[in-house]
Amino acid sequence: MSTAGSYAAPQRRQVHATATTDSNGNAVFAWPAGTFASPPVVTVALQGGSAFRSASVTANTAAATTVNVQAAAGVTLLGLGVLAVGAPAPGVVVHATATAP
């Protein structure tokens, strides 16, 4: 029996979305109903800003994903540049791509 031929794996379902953080630094992405059977793999990107910003996925289900953004200003201490303590970053635009696992 010949096994010659080719197979193209089906594309994974993928959704792109944009949200703005609230006063607590959270951006919530609600995925369309039935899009994912299990929590998707989520990648995020932050748009603009002059301060150091970090983003982390704080909750992830098949229905929604929450991303928290913290901002920290640079501080010079004894001639060395260091980052100040992070604080919630309201009004930051967050881009997310969710891919089915």
C-alpha positions as MATLAB code, in Angstrom:
seq = 'MSTAGSYAAPQRRQVHATATTDSNGNAVFAWPAGTFASPPVVTVALQGGSAFRSASVTANTAAATTVNVQAAAGVTLLGLGVLAVGAPAPGVVVHATATAP';
ca = [
       0.000    0.000    0.000;
       1.493    3.305   -1.045;
       1.872    6.149    1.416;
       2.990    8.648   -1.203;
       1.176   11.949   -1.214;
       0.883   15.002    0.898;
      -1.116   16.055    3.889;
      -1.920   19.593    4.871;
      -2.828   19.954    8.521;
      -5.906   22.116    9.084;
      -5.243   25.685   10.164;
      -5.558   26.429   13.861;
      -8.341   28.835   14.738;
      -6.959   32.305   15.450;
      -8.578   35.533   16.680;
      -7.041   39.015   16.846;
      -8.405   41.694   19.184;
      -7.541   45.086   20.663;
      -8.541   46.484   24.069;
      -7.622   49.421   26.308;
      -6.637   48.941   29.947;
      -8.948   50.174   32.704;
      -7.930   52.084   35.858;
      -6.516   48.855   37.353;
      -4.354   48.184   34.300;
      -6.552   45.297   33.113;
      -7.600   44.668   29.516;
     -10.302   42.025   29.064;
     -10.714   40.156   25.780;
     -14.005   38.258   25.351;
     -13.676   35.637   22.614;
     -16.709   34.893   20.407;
     -18.839   32.072   21.828;
     -17.701   28.649   20.653;
     -14.439   29.899   19.149;
     -12.215   27.857   21.473;
     -12.905   24.527   23.169;
     -10.117   25.103   25.705;
      -8.070   28.132   26.803;
      -6.206   29.541   23.788;
      -2.518   30.338   23.538;
      -2.413   34.148   23.828;
       0.326   36.534   22.733;
       0.138   40.245   23.523;
       1.759   43.450   22.324;
       1.557   46.918   23.870;
       1.166   50.031   21.758;
       3.166   53.204   22.370;
       4.228   54.777   25.622;
       7.441   56.242   26.963;
       7.741   54.392   30.284;
       8.786   50.774   30.779;
       5.693   48.564   30.585;
       5.197   44.906   31.308;
       2.189   42.770   30.460;
       1.063   39.456   31.882;
      -1.912   37.210   31.242;
      -3.661   37.007   34.611;
      -6.687   34.901   33.590;
      -7.302   32.726   30.550;
     -10.351   30.614   29.684;
     -11.984   29.494   26.445;
     -14.402   32.437   26.808;
     -12.133   35.335   27.851;
      -8.587   36.446   28.622;
      -7.459   39.171   31.035;
      -4.128   40.945   30.576;
      -2.650   43.176   33.293;
      -0.271   45.995   32.323;
       2.130   47.625   34.783;
       4.230   50.744   34.095;
       7.443   51.794   35.796;
       9.394   54.997   35.322;
      13.168   55.016   35.193;
      14.893   56.460   38.261;
      18.538   57.414   38.675;
      19.907   56.396   42.053;
      23.551   57.135   42.894;
      24.283   57.510   39.207;
      22.706   54.169   38.281;
      19.522   53.869   36.260;
      16.936   51.612   37.886;
      13.229   50.980   37.417;
      10.788   52.308   39.977;
       8.083   50.068   41.435;
       5.448   49.148   38.860;
       1.951   50.599   39.049;
      -1.225   49.851   37.069;
      -1.101   51.455   33.627;
      -4.544   52.773   32.617;
      -5.294   53.714   29.012;
      -2.712   51.440   27.384;
      -3.732   49.826   24.085;
      -3.186   46.060   24.157;
      -3.231   43.886   21.024;
      -3.867   40.164   21.522;
      -3.705   37.146   19.260;
      -5.415   34.001   20.532;
      -4.633   30.684   18.853;
      -6.350   27.358   19.492;
      -3.947   24.940   21.200;
];
